[in-house]
Amino acid sequence: MDSLAAVPGTGPATSPLPVLRKARAPKKFADLPTDRAVVMAILNVTPDSFSDGGEHANREAAIAYGLKLLYGGADIIDVGGESTRPNADSITPEEEQQRILPVIEALAKAGALISVDTMHVDTAAKALDAGAAIINDVSGMTFDPDMPALVAERKVPYILMHRRGDARHADPKADYQDVVAEVLAELTELRDKFVAAGVAPEQIILDPGLGFSKNAEHNWELLRATGQFAQLGHKLLIGASRKRFLGSLLTSAGKAAAPKERDEATLAVSALAAANGAWGVRVHDAGASLDAVKVAAAWAK
């Protein structure tokens, strides 16, 4: 069976639509590089993303952009259909699935290793059936009670992110006496609940949840503690890309930098996190991020 598997506008095919190539076997998690941090590229199939403003909400646009990420060097493509930006509207799992399942299926057939960015068990299960191989769950302390059983049954890698409260209204929960100690403790508690439900420790990837129920200084403190999180015995994912605390850092003439003006700062964070033990970075600019983590790996030799 053929699949959508070429970068649009390249080679002999100059159509804005992807051209057909034979389906490829998707990459496997076990095939990810171990000599550098992995690059997880963000693909938001939403009309209200904080970063891209819905540029990839259309199915064809999302597939084309996913192929661009794949051939641009992304190790993993993280496909999500529900925005978690502040004050975003909730959607049903059914609408989420309509947005992302065709995209996941097409990209998996093109050979991509896919993670599904979802808080919903039903969406996660159907995404795995469509070709995803990793679950990226930002629900934090409010995880779906059926999620551990699904992860245990499917034996897939699971990204467990720290978050307090609702993802869209979390700032009031950003109250810590010692943010590093408390996030470490709460992530460990969450981890233990999944392990108790039958999830193998090696399936779990930890994410400190930058920007989720944290203010700017909390984020910087957590980044400075990357090494401590990496010592918990699990792979560690850092997701700082284009986030608000970087925009605040880059304020000029009283105006915070726009999301797409934060990529250089994101590259610096990614390189530093990789050099300090992060297993992976979740980013918008996959190609430049690949360069950044390669530099970090060479530096650390």
C-alpha positions as CSV (number, residue, x, y, z in Angstrom):
1,M,0.0,0.0,0.0
2,D,1.3,3.5,-0.8
3,S,1.5,6.2,1.7
4,L,2.0,10.0,2.0
5,A,5.7,10.0,2.4
6,A,7.6,12.8,0.6
7,V,8.4,16.4,1.6
8,P,6.1,18.7,-0.5
9,G,7.8,21.0,-2.9
10,T,11.0,19.0,-3.2
11,G,12.6,17.0,-6.0
12,P,10.6,16.4,-9.2
13,A,7.3,16.8,-7.4
14,T,6.6,20.5,-6.9
15,S,2.9,20.1,-5.9
16,P,2.1,21.6,-2.5
17,L,0.7,18.1,-1.7
18,P,2.8,15.2,-0.6
19,V,3.6,12.6,-3.3
20,L,3.0,8.9,-2.9
21,R,5.8,6.6,-2.0
22,K,5.7,3.0,-0.8
23,A,4.9,2.6,2.8
24,R,7.9,2.1,5.2
25,A,8.0,0.2,8.4
26,P,7.8,2.8,11.3
27,K,10.9,3.4,13.3
28,K,11.0,1.6,16.7
29,F,11.6,3.1,20.0
30,A,14.6,0.8,20.5
31,D,16.2,2.2,17.4
32,L,16.4,5.7,18.8
33,P,20.0,7.1,19.1
34,T,21.8,6.6,22.4
35,D,24.8,8.7,21.7
36,R,22.9,12.0,22.0
37,A,19.6,13.4,23.2
38,V,16.6,12.6,21.0
39,V,14.6,15.3,19.3
40,M,10.8,15.1,19.7
41,A,9.2,17.4,17.2
42,I,5.8,19.1,18.0
43,L,2.9,18.7,15.5
44,N,-0.2,20.5,16.8
45,V,-3.2,19.6,14.8
46,T,-5.3,22.3,16.4
47,P,-6.8,25.7,15.4
48,D,-5.6,27.4,18.6
49,S,-2.0,26.5,19.3
50,F,-0.1,29.2,21.2
51,S,2.9,28.7,19.0
52,D,1.7,28.3,15.4
53,G,-1.8,29.8,15.5
54,G,-3.3,26.8,13.8
55,E,-1.0,26.6,10.8
56,H,-1.4,22.8,10.8
57,A,-5.0,22.4,11.8
58,N,-5.9,21.1,8.3
59,R,-5.3,17.4,7.8
60,E,-3.3,17.8,4.6
61,A,-1.2,20.6,6.1
62,A,-0.5,18.6,9.2
63,I,0.6,15.5,7.2
64,A,2.8,17.7,5.0
65,Y,4.4,19.4,8.0
66,G,4.9,16.1,9.7
67,L,6.8,14.7,6.7
68,K,8.9,17.9,6.7
69,L,9.8,17.2,10.3
70,L,10.5,13.5,9.6
71,Y,12.9,14.2,6.7
72,G,14.4,17.2,8.6
73,G,15.8,14.9,11.2
74,A,13.2,14.6,14.0
75,D,13.6,11.3,15.9
76,I,10.0,11.4,17.2
77,I,6.9,13.3,16.0
78,D,4.6,14.3,18.8
79,V,1.0,14.6,17.4
80,G,-1.6,16.4,19.5
81,G,-5.1,17.5,18.8
82,E,-6.1,19.4,21.9
83,S,-4.5,22.7,22.9
84,T,-3.2,23.1,26.5
85,R,-2.5,26.8,26.2
86,P,-4.0,29.0,28.9
87,N,-7.7,29.5,28.6
88,A,-8.0,27.1,25.6
89,D,-11.4,25.5,25.0
90,S,-11.8,21.8,25.9
91,I,-12.8,19.4,23.1
92,T,-14.2,15.9,23.2
93,P,-12.1,12.8,22.7
94,E,-14.1,12.2,19.5
95,E,-13.1,15.6,18.0
96,E,-9.5,15.0,19.1
97,Q,-9.4,11.7,17.4
98,Q,-10.9,13.1,14.2
99,R,-8.1,15.6,14.1
100,I,-5.1,13.3,14.8
101,L,-5.8,9.7,13.8
102,P,-5.5,10.2,10.0
103,V,-2.3,12.2,10.5
104,I,-0.8,9.5,12.8
105,E,-1.7,6.8,10.3
106,A,-0.2,8.6,7.4
107,L,3.0,9.5,9.2
108,A,3.5,6.0,10.6
109,K,3.2,4.6,7.1
110,A,5.9,7.0,6.0
111,G,8.2,5.5,8.6
112,A,7.9,8.0,11.5
113,L,8.1,7.1,15.1
114,I,5.0,8.8,16.6
115,S,4.0,9.8,20.1
116,V,0.4,10.8,20.8
117,D,0.0,13.9,22.9
118,T,-3.3,13.2,24.8
119,M,-4.8,13.0,28.2
120,H,-7.6,10.7,27.1
121,V,-7.3,6.9,27.4
122,D,-9.7,6.2,24.5
123,T,-7.7,8.6,22.2
124,A,-4.4,7.0,23.4
125,A,-5.6,3.5,22.6
126,K,-6.9,4.4,19.1
127,A,-3.7,6.3,18.4
128,L,-1.7,3.2,19.2
129,D,-3.9,1.2,16.9
130,A,-3.3,3.8,14.2
131,G,0.5,3.5,14.4
132,A,1.6,5.6,17.4
133,A,4.2,4.0,19.6
134,I,4.5,6.4,22.6
135,I,1.9,8.1,24.9
136,N,2.7,11.7,26.0
137,D,0.3,12.6,28.7
138,V,0.3,16.1,30.2
139,S,-2.5,15.4,32.7
140,G,-0.1,15.2,35.7
141,M,-1.7,14.7,39.1
142,T,-5.2,14.4,37.5
143,F,-4.4,11.5,35.1
144,D,-7.2,9.3,33.7
145,P,-7.6,6.4,36.2
146,D,-7.7,3.9,33.3
147,M,-4.4,5.2,31.8
148,P,-2.0,3.0,33.9
149,A,-3.9,-0.2,32.8
150,L,-3.6,0.8,29.1
151,V,0.1,1.6,29.4
152,A,0.7,-1.7,31.3
153,E,-1.3,-3.7,28.7
154,R,0.2,-2.2,25.6
155,K,3.8,-2.1,27.1
156,V,4.6,1.2,25.3
157,P,6.8,4.1,26.5
158,Y,4.8,6.6,28.6
159,I,5.8,10.2,29.2
160,L,4.6,11.1,32.7
161,M,4.6,14.9,33.1
162,H,4.3,16.9,36.3
163,R,1.4,19.2,36.6
164,R,-1.0,20.5,39.3
165,G,-4.6,21.3,38.5
166,D,-6.1,21.8,35.1
167,A,-3.7,22.2,32.2
168,R,-5.4,25.3,31.0
169,H,-5.8,27.1,34.4
170,A,-2.8,25.9,36.3
171,D,-1.1,29.1,37.4
172,P,-3.0,29.4,40.7
173,K,-1.4,26.1,41.6
174,A,2.1,27.5,41.2
175,D,2.7,27.7,44.9
176,Y,5.9,26.0,46.1
177,Q,8.2,26.3,49.1
178,D,10.9,24.3,47.2
179,V,9.9,23.7,43.6
180,V,12.6,21.2,42.8
181,A,12.0,19.1,45.9
182,E,8.2,19.2,45.5
183,V,8.2,18.4,41.8
184,L,10.7,15.5,42.4
185,A,8.5,14.1,45.2
186,E,5.2,14.5,43.2
187,L,6.7,12.9,40.1
188,T,8.0,10.0,42.2
189,E,4.6,9.6,43.7
190,L,3.0,9.5,40.2
191,R,5.6,7.1,39.0
192,D,4.9,4.8,41.9
193,K,1.2,4.7,41.1
194,F,1.9,3.6,37.5
195,V,4.4,1.0,38.6
196,A,1.9,-0.4,41.2
197,A,-0.6,-0.7,38.3
198,G,1.8,-3.0,36.4
199,V,3.7,-0.4,34.3
200,A,7.4,-1.5,34.0
201,P,9.8,1.3,35.2
202,E,11.7,1.2,32.0
203,Q,8.5,2.3,30.1
204,I,8.3,5.6,32.1
205,I,9.8,8.8,30.8
206,L,9.6,11.7,33.2
207,D,8.9,15.4,32.3
208,P,9.1,18.1,34.9
209,G,6.3,20.0,33.1
210,L,7.9,23.4,32.5
211,G,5.2,26.1,32.3
212,F,2.5,23.8,33.8
213,S,1.6,25.2,37.2
214,K,5.0,26.9,37.3
215,N,6.1,30.5,37.0
216,A,9.2,31.7,35.2
217,E,11.5,31.3,38.2
218,H,10.2,27.9,38.9
219,N,11.0,26.9,35.4
220,W,14.6,28.1,35.7
221,E,15.0,26.3,39.0
222,L,13.8,23.1,37.5
223,L,16.1,23.5,34.5
224,R,19.1,24.0,36.8
225,A,18.1,20.8,38.5
226,T,18.1,18.7,35.2
227,G,20.8,16.5,36.6
228,Q,18.8,15.7,39.7
229,F,15.8,14.6,37.6
230,A,18.0,12.5,35.4
231,Q,19.2,10.6,38.5
232,L,15.7,9.3,39.3
233,G,16.4,6.3,37.1
234,H,14.2,7.1,34.1
235,K,14.6,8.8,30.8
236,L,14.0,12.6,31.2
237,L,12.3,14.8,28.6
238,I,12.6,18.6,28.7
239,G,9.9,20.7,26.9
240,A,10.9,24.3,27.0
241,S,10.2,25.2,23.3
242,R,8.8,28.7,22.7
243,K,7.3,28.8,26.2
244,R,6.2,32.0,27.9
245,F,9.1,32.2,30.3
246,L,11.5,32.4,27.4
247,G,9.4,35.2,25.9
248,S,9.6,37.1,29.2
249,L,13.4,36.6,29.3
250,L,13.7,38.1,25.8
251,T,11.5,41.1,26.5
252,S,12.5,44.2,24.5
253,A,11.0,47.7,24.8
254,G,8.5,46.3,27.3
255,K,7.2,43.6,24.9
256,A,7.8,39.9,25.4
257,A,9.2,38.0,22.4
258,A,6.6,36.3,20.3
259,P,6.6,32.5,20.2
260,K,8.5,32.2,17.0
261,E,11.1,34.7,18.2
262,R,12.0,32.3,21.0
263,D,13.7,29.5,19.0
264,E,17.3,30.6,19.6
265,A,16.7,30.7,23.3
266,T,15.0,27.3,23.0
267,L,18.1,25.9,21.3
268,A,20.3,27.1,24.2
269,V,18.0,25.4,26.7
270,S,18.0,22.2,24.7
271,A,21.7,22.1,24.4
272,L,22.2,22.7,28.1
273,A,19.6,20.2,29.1
274,A,21.1,17.6,26.8
275,A,24.6,18.3,28.3
276,N,23.1,17.8,31.8
277,G,21.6,14.4,31.2
278,A,18.2,14.9,29.5
279,W,17.3,11.9,27.3
280,G,15.3,14.1,24.9
281,V,14.0,17.6,24.1
282,R,10.5,18.4,22.8
283,V,10.8,21.2,20.3
284,H,9.2,23.1,17.4
285,D,12.4,23.6,15.4
286,A,13.6,20.0,14.9
287,G,16.4,20.6,12.5
288,A,18.3,23.2,14.5
289,S,17.5,21.3,17.7
290,L,19.2,18.2,16.2
291,D,22.3,20.4,15.7
292,A,22.1,21.6,19.3
293,V,22.0,18.2,20.9
294,K,24.8,16.9,18.6
295,V,26.9,19.8,19.9
296,A,26.0,18.9,23.5
297,A,27.0,15.3,22.9
298,A,30.3,16.3,21.4
299,W,31.0,18.7,24.2
300,A,30.3,16.0,26.8
301,K,32.7,13.5,25.4
